[in-house]
Amino acid sequence: KFSFMGANNEAVWGWHVAPANGTNQRAPLAFLIHGGPQSSWYDAWGSGWNFQSYSAQGYAVIAINFHGSDSYGQNFTDSITGAYGSLPYEDLKLGLDYALANFSYIDGNRVVALGASYGGYMIYWIAGQPEMSSRFRTLVNHNGL
């Protein structure tokens, strides 16, 4: 896990998983966006967006628990009510900045963003924001809202 200053200058946490083949060479990044938005990435195994399945294929994984996530208390969860594209988008942007600046083996030219449900909604949101969409080689939406 890692933390950075997100939207509203509040601490936000993210998960980082290095590629299974190590960090001695530049690696592509799978930037995973969770559904909900009142959900979170947890230290748990899941069959859907499994960090290890990306890592096994040589990807680094970054997954941000952005504003609206349920892992910081109810006020943090409720902070995006009525503005579902604002604070989470800012957190995702700042989280990507942090990851690229602090995990030097990640190849910033080979980044894919993937999201399902609300994560898919954010994929659409990112696609409409040139300053963010231009940072990704591919955007993958699964069951976006």
Secondary structure, DSSP 8 states (H G I E B T S, - for coil): -EEEE-GGG-EEEEEEE--TT-SSS-EEEEEEE-SSSS----SS--SSS-HHHHHTTT-EEEEEE-TT-TTS-HHHHHTTTT-TTTHHHHHHHHHHHHHHHH-TTEEEEEEEEEEETHHHHHHHHHHT-HHHHTT-SEEEEES--
